[in-house]
Amino acid sequence: MRPKIVIILSAAGLLVTGCGGNGKSGPGDAGAEASASSPGPAAMAQRLARPGESPDPEPSPSPAAGAPFAEQLAYELRSRTLEMAAAPGSTTGKCPKTAVSKKGAKVTCTTTYEGLEVRWDVTLGDKAPWSVSGDYVSYKAVPDRGILTRDGVARLFYGNFSPEYLLCNDIPRAVLAPLNAKSAYTCEPVDKGKKPLGYGTPVRATENGPRAY
């Protein structure tokens, strides 16, 4: 059950681009943040299979109804992290115990997806006008970077283009990437009876899952 203490107030237009992360990424592994690049045709040799079912948008377990505000906010951000990844995976979330549901209050929380960390700058808003008890509040949460997943990218292309198969340039199972900006990864959907051209569409990480343009 989703917590009954916060609702999402869209942060559209307030998103920021993440900076570089630490570590290295390899085929099939979670890795460092992927910066933009322009891989040549020969690089797109990774063939992605059709993905399975969409991930459950609600992490488990959910906090109890009377859980502290910090726990409920962290749970909401875990859910948004799963939406960003667009693939099943292990998440964690942590907000300062001092976090309070007071209008104008600011707090920094962190979430992880398969060990990849995202920082969220959160600003609390008004009580929801339709909330009789006052238990619901609005908030804006801006992530410092995005997450791309192999399954999420495959789900995007197969769901929107219905290709016979999909070629990409070695996308890791999960990787940090700049938010709303061209990443290092491109994919080419190949229709039945067609041959690949060797040039793909750049993939971008967004709060609502991967996008290609």
Disulfide bonds with the S-S distance in Angstrom:
Cys95-Cys109 2.10
Cys168-Cys187 2.05
